[in-house]
Amino acid sequence: MDRAGNVVATLPGYRDTPVVAVTAHLDTVLAPRTPEDIRVLGDGRLAGPGVADNGAGLAGLLALAAAWRASQPMRQPLLAPMLVANVGEEGEGNLSGMRYFCRQPGSKVRAFLVLDGPGTEHITSRALASRRFEIVVTGPGGHSWRDAGNGNPVHALSRAVTLFTAQAPLLDAPDADNPRSSFNFGIFEGGSSINSIPTEARAKIDLRSESPERIEKMAALLTPALEQAVATENTRCSGTRVAGRMTEIGSRPSGELAEGAPILEAIRAADSYLGIRSYLDCSSTDANIPLSLGLQAASIGAGGQGGGAHTAAEWYLPEGRDLGLRRVLLALCILLTNE
């Protein structure tokens, strides 16, 4: 285990050999609180937080380790396999585990094969950029009747969210091929009781786009929206005033795998052999970090089917998992023998 909390496994006797890292993130958005939170449904599906994202990927790492242990050693491979169960992919982790791993001096990693979730249909070869911000509005609070007229942080923050969500879609040009983009206020908190004026309200927003320039334009709308909302609330109130601040709490870089990159050709060769019809896509995964550093990286599913990711209704069906595991193993073997 390294200092970031990543669990790293290598084959004995290959200390000085360049490696291909197969990775899967350990963390989940929601964590099961008791063993009973993970259950088997009548149709064979596993249900519960994290069973697909990223239980499927972690199980893939264990399957690779078992296959390697049961097989004859490869003869003089150009590269050696490395298995990495990393932290910090979900939520506000900001890809901290992969950032730490990629920035270690003297790294011998030549490529990253990221296992993230179920499926066999996609190859994530483009890293989706994102930026995350926390917006906080504060005030002195008070009693809802006796101190009526004091500035209300929840009112101001709600207005800021409304202003931003009305303005951000206007960045799209009519009848144009606009980059796919999204924004999400995923957390909104404030107040302690129904008859108290809150002393604080806070929200967290996630901005994503296939175009880094679009992210910058969306981010540039946040401060004016907050300032206008605070000014409006302070004009409305007759008592004490509110104040707002914004802090960037995360940023995921973009990047793209070159057409013809060995890792892309290895996955395509495995897909061709196994009869898998896959497509290239753009998503935000642990592959963002190595791709942004100019390193070979791609993210694929570990087989099976899943749904409901990032919710309490998440599920995973192992049907077809063997195909996904063969795909991972075959792509890895191609990489190890064709640097």
C-alpha positions as CSV (number, residue, x, y, z in Angstrom):
1,M,0.0,0.0,0.0
2,D,1.4,3.4,-0.9
3,R,1.0,6.7,1.0
4,A,-2.2,7.7,-0.8
5,G,-3.9,4.4,0.1
6,N,-3.6,2.7,-3.2
7,V,-3.0,-1.1,-3.1
8,V,-0.4,-2.1,-5.6
9,A,0.6,-5.7,-6.5
10,T,3.4,-6.8,-8.8
11,L,4.9,-10.1,-9.9
12,P,8.0,-11.2,-8.0
13,G,11.2,-11.1,-10.0
14,Y,10.1,-8.2,-12.3
15,R,11.2,-5.2,-10.1
16,D,13.2,-3.5,-12.9
17,T,10.8,-4.4,-15.8
18,P,8.5,-1.8,-17.3
19,V,4.9,-2.5,-16.5
20,V,1.3,-2.2,-17.7
21,A,-0.9,-1.1,-14.8
22,V,-4.4,-2.6,-14.6
23,T,-6.3,-0.4,-12.2
24,A,-9.7,-0.2,-10.5
25,H,-10.9,2.3,-8.0
26,L,-11.7,1.1,-4.5
27,D,-14.1,3.9,-3.4
28,T,-17.8,4.2,-3.9
29,V,-20.3,7.1,-3.9
30,L,-22.5,5.4,-1.4
31,A,-21.1,2.8,1.1
32,P,-23.0,-0.1,2.4
33,R,-23.5,0.3,6.2
34,T,-24.2,-3.4,7.0
35,P,-23.7,-6.7,5.1
36,E,-27.4,-6.8,4.6
37,D,-27.2,-3.8,2.3
38,I,-25.8,-6.1,-0.3
39,R,-28.2,-8.7,-1.4
40,V,-29.0,-11.2,-4.2
41,L,-32.3,-10.6,-6.0
42,G,-34.5,-13.4,-7.4
43,D,-33.3,-12.8,-10.9
44,G,-29.7,-13.3,-10.0
45,R,-28.7,-9.7,-9.7
46,L,-26.6,-8.3,-6.9
47,A,-28.1,-5.2,-5.5
48,G,-26.6,-2.5,-3.2
49,P,-24.2,0.4,-3.2
50,G,-21.0,-0.1,-5.3
51,V,-21.8,-3.6,-6.6
52,A,-21.3,-2.4,-10.2
53,D,-19.3,0.8,-9.7
54,N,-16.8,-0.4,-8.9
55,G,-17.3,-3.9,-7.5
56,A,-17.1,-5.2,-11.1
57,G,-13.7,-3.6,-11.7
58,L,-12.3,-4.8,-8.4
59,A,-13.5,-8.3,-9.0
60,G,-11.8,-8.1,-12.3
61,L,-8.4,-7.3,-10.6
62,L,-8.8,-10.4,-8.4
63,A,-9.7,-12.5,-11.4
64,L,-6.6,-11.4,-13.2
65,A,-4.5,-12.2,-10.1
66,A,-6.0,-15.7,-9.9
67,A,-5.5,-16.4,-13.6
68,W,-1.9,-15.3,-13.4
69,R,-1.3,-17.4,-10.4
70,A,-2.8,-20.5,-12.1
71,S,-0.9,-20.1,-15.4
72,Q,2.6,-20.8,-16.5
73,P,4.9,-17.8,-16.4
74,M,5.2,-15.8,-19.7
75,R,8.6,-16.3,-21.4
76,Q,10.6,-13.1,-21.4
77,P,7.8,-10.6,-21.6
78,L,8.7,-7.1,-22.8
79,L,6.5,-5.7,-20.0
80,A,5.2,-7.1,-16.7
81,P,1.6,-6.7,-15.3
82,M,0.9,-4.5,-12.2
83,L,-2.5,-4.5,-10.4
84,V,-3.6,-1.3,-8.7
85,A,-6.7,-0.8,-6.5
86,N,-6.7,2.9,-6.1
87,V,-8.5,5.5,-4.0
88,G,-10.0,8.9,-4.7
89,E,-12.0,8.4,-7.9
90,E,-15.5,9.1,-6.7
91,G,-17.1,12.2,-5.2
92,E,-14.7,14.8,-4.2
93,G,-11.7,12.5,-4.3
94,N,-10.4,14.5,-7.3
95,L,-8.6,11.4,-8.6
96,S,-6.2,11.7,-5.8
97,G,-5.0,8.1,-5.8
98,M,-4.2,8.2,-9.5
99,R,-2.6,11.6,-9.3
100,Y,-0.3,10.3,-6.6
101,F,0.5,7.1,-8.4
102,C,1.3,8.8,-11.7
103,R,3.6,11.4,-10.2
104,Q,6.0,9.0,-8.5
105,P,9.5,9.6,-9.7
106,G,11.1,6.8,-11.7
107,S,7.7,5.3,-12.7
108,K,8.1,2.3,-15.1
109,V,4.4,2.3,-16.1
110,R,4.0,2.3,-19.9
111,A,0.2,2.0,-20.1
112,F,-2.9,2.1,-17.9
113,L,-5.8,-0.2,-18.5
114,V,-8.6,1.1,-16.2
115,L,-11.4,-1.2,-15.2
116,D,-14.4,0.9,-14.3
117,G,-17.9,-0.6,-13.9
118,P,-19.6,-3.4,-16.0
119,G,-20.0,-3.9,-19.7
120,T,-17.9,-4.7,-22.7
121,E,-19.3,-2.2,-25.2
122,H,-17.2,0.9,-24.7
123,I,-13.5,2.0,-24.8
124,T,-13.1,5.3,-23.1
125,S,-10.2,6.9,-25.0
126,R,-11.1,10.6,-24.3
127,A,-10.9,12.1,-20.9
128,L,-13.9,14.3,-20.0
129,A,-12.7,17.4,-18.2
130,S,-14.6,18.8,-15.1
131,R,-14.4,21.5,-12.5
132,R,-16.1,21.6,-9.1
133,F,-17.0,24.5,-6.9
134,E,-18.4,25.1,-3.5
135,I,-20.6,28.2,-3.0
136,V,-21.2,29.4,0.5
137,V,-23.5,32.3,1.7
138,T,-23.4,33.4,5.3
139,G,-25.4,35.7,7.5
140,P,-26.1,36.3,11.2
141,G,-29.3,34.2,11.2
142,G,-32.1,34.8,13.7
143,H,-35.6,34.0,14.6
144,S,-38.0,33.6,11.7
145,W,-40.5,36.1,13.2
146,R,-38.6,38.3,15.6
147,D,-35.7,38.8,13.2
148,A,-37.7,38.9,10.0
149,G,-35.9,41.2,7.6
150,N,-32.4,39.8,8.2
151,G,-30.7,38.5,5.1
152,N,-31.4,34.8,4.5
153,P,-28.5,32.8,3.1
154,V,-30.8,30.0,1.7
155,H,-32.8,32.6,-0.2
156,A,-29.7,34.1,-1.7
157,L,-28.1,30.8,-2.6
158,S,-31.3,29.6,-4.2
159,R,-31.4,32.7,-6.3
160,A,-27.8,32.2,-7.3
161,V,-28.6,28.6,-8.5
162,T,-31.6,29.9,-10.4
163,L,-29.6,32.6,-12.1
164,F,-26.9,30.2,-13.1
165,T,-29.1,27.4,-14.4
166,A,-31.0,30.0,-16.5
167,Q,-27.8,31.4,-18.0
168,A,-25.7,28.4,-18.7
169,P,-27.9,26.9,-21.4
170,L,-27.6,30.1,-23.3
171,L,-24.0,29.4,-24.0
172,D,-25.1,27.0,-26.7
173,A,-25.3,28.6,-30.1
174,P,-28.5,28.0,-32.1
175,D,-28.2,25.6,-35.0
176,A,-24.6,24.8,-34.2
177,D,-22.7,21.7,-33.3
178,N,-22.2,22.6,-29.6
179,P,-20.0,20.4,-27.4
180,R,-21.8,18.1,-25.0
181,S,-21.8,19.8,-21.6
182,S,-23.5,19.4,-18.2
183,F,-23.8,21.1,-14.9
184,N,-25.2,19.6,-11.6
185,F,-25.8,21.2,-8.2
186,G,-25.5,17.9,-6.4
187,I,-25.4,19.1,-2.8
188,F,-27.5,22.0,-1.3
189,E,-27.4,22.4,2.5
190,G,-28.5,25.1,5.0
191,G,-30.5,25.8,8.1
192,S,-31.1,24.1,11.4
193,S,-34.9,24.4,12.0
194,I,-38.0,25.6,10.2
195,N,-38.4,28.7,12.4
196,S,-34.8,29.9,12.2
197,I,-33.1,32.1,9.7
198,P,-30.1,30.1,8.6
199,T,-26.6,31.4,9.4
200,E,-25.2,29.5,6.4
201,A,-26.1,27.9,3.1
202,R,-23.8,25.9,0.8
203,A,-24.0,24.2,-2.5
204,K,-21.6,22.2,-4.6
205,I,-21.7,22.2,-8.4
206,D,-20.0,19.9,-10.9
207,L,-19.3,21.3,-14.4
208,R,-18.4,19.0,-17.3
209,S,-17.8,19.3,-21.0
210,E,-16.1,17.7,-23.9
211,S,-14.7,21.2,-24.5
212,P,-12.4,22.7,-21.8
213,E,-13.2,26.1,-23.2
214,R,-16.9,25.5,-22.5
215,I,-16.1,24.6,-18.9
216,E,-14.3,27.9,-18.5
217,K,-17.3,29.8,-19.9
218,M,-19.7,28.0,-17.5
219,A,-17.4,28.6,-14.5
220,A,-17.2,32.3,-15.5
221,L,-21.0,32.6,-14.9
222,L,-20.8,31.4,-11.3
223,T,-19.3,34.5,-9.7
224,P,-21.7,37.0,-11.4
225,A,-24.7,34.8,-10.4
226,L,-23.5,34.7,-6.8
227,E,-22.8,38.4,-6.6
228,Q,-26.2,39.3,-8.1
229,A,-28.0,37.0,-5.8
230,V,-26.3,38.4,-2.7
231,A,-26.9,41.9,-3.8
232,T,-30.6,41.2,-4.5
233,E,-31.0,39.6,-1.0
234,N,-29.3,42.5,0.7
235,T,-31.5,45.0,-1.2
236,R,-34.6,43.1,-0.1
237,C,-33.7,42.7,3.6
238,S,-34.1,45.5,6.1
239,G,-31.9,44.0,8.7
240,T,-28.4,42.4,8.7
241,R,-26.9,41.4,5.4
242,V,-25.5,38.3,3.8
243,A,-22.1,37.6,2.1
244,G,-21.0,35.0,-0.4
245,R,-17.8,33.2,-1.4
246,M,-16.9,30.6,-3.9
247,T,-14.0,28.0,-3.8
248,E,-12.8,25.6,-6.4
249,I,-12.7,22.1,-4.8
250,G,-11.8,19.9,-7.7
251,S,-10.6,19.8,-11.3
252,R,-10.2,16.8,-13.6
253,P,-8.0,17.4,-16.7
254,S,-8.9,16.4,-20.2
255,G,-6.8,14.3,-22.6
256,E,-7.1,12.0,-25.6
257,L,-5.6,8.8,-26.7
258,A,-3.9,9.0,-30.1
259,E,-5.5,7.0,-32.9
260,G,-3.3,3.9,-33.4
261,A,-1.9,3.9,-29.8
262,P,-0.8,0.4,-28.8
263,I,-3.3,0.1,-26.0
264,L,-6.1,1.0,-28.3
265,E,-5.0,-1.5,-30.9
266,A,-4.6,-4.2,-28.2
267,I,-8.2,-3.7,-27.0
268,R,-9.5,-3.6,-30.5
269,A,-7.6,-6.8,-31.4
270,A,-9.1,-8.5,-28.3
271,D,-12.6,-7.3,-29.3
272,S,-12.2,-8.5,-32.9
273,Y,-11.1,-12.0,-31.7
274,L,-13.9,-12.2,-29.2
275,G,-16.6,-10.8,-31.5
276,I,-17.2,-7.7,-29.4
277,R,-18.5,-4.6,-31.1
278,S,-17.2,-1.7,-29.1
279,Y,-17.2,2.1,-29.6
280,L,-14.9,4.9,-28.5
281,D,-16.4,7.3,-25.9
282,C,-15.6,10.3,-23.7
283,S,-16.0,10.0,-20.0
284,S,-14.4,11.0,-16.7
285,T,-12.4,8.2,-15.1
286,D,-9.1,7.5,-13.5
287,A,-7.7,7.5,-17.1
288,N,-8.0,11.3,-17.1
289,I,-4.7,11.7,-15.2
290,P,-2.4,9.5,-17.3
291,L,-4.0,10.8,-20.5
292,S,-3.4,14.4,-19.4
293,L,0.2,13.6,-18.8
294,G,0.6,12.1,-22.3
295,L,0.7,8.5,-21.1
296,Q,-1.2,5.7,-22.8
297,A,-4.5,5.0,-20.9
298,A,-8.0,3.6,-21.7
299,S,-10.9,2.7,-19.5
300,I,-13.2,-0.3,-20.2
301,G,-15.8,-2.3,-18.3
302,A,-15.1,-5.5,-16.6
303,G,-18.0,-7.4,-18.1
304,G,-21.5,-8.2,-16.9
305,Q,-24.4,-5.8,-16.8
306,G,-25.3,-3.1,-14.3
307,G,-27.4,0.0,-13.6
308,G,-28.4,2.5,-11.0
309,A,-24.8,3.7,-10.4
310,H,-24.4,6.3,-7.7
311,T,-27.8,5.4,-6.1
312,A,-29.1,3.1,-3.5
313,A,-30.8,1.1,-6.2
314,E,-27.5,0.1,-7.9
315,W,-27.4,-3.5,-9.3
316,Y,-25.1,-5.9,-11.1
317,L,-25.9,-9.0,-13.1
318,P,-22.9,-11.3,-13.7
319,E,-24.3,-12.7,-16.9
320,G,-21.7,-12.3,-19.7
321,R,-19.0,-11.5,-17.1
322,D,-16.7,-14.2,-18.5
323,L,-16.6,-12.4,-21.9
324,G,-15.5,-9.2,-20.2
325,L,-12.8,-11.0,-18.2
326,R,-11.4,-12.7,-21.3
327,R,-11.3,-9.3,-23.0
328,V,-9.3,-7.8,-20.2
329,L,-6.9,-10.7,-20.0
330,L,-6.4,-10.9,-23.8
331,A,-5.8,-7.2,-24.2
332,L,-3.3,-7.2,-21.3
333,C,-1.4,-10.2,-22.8
334,I,-1.2,-8.4,-26.2
335,L,0.2,-5.3,-24.4
336,L,2.7,-7.3,-22.5
337,T,4.1,-9.0,-25.6
338,N,3.9,-6.1,-28.1
339,E,5.5,-3.0,-26.6
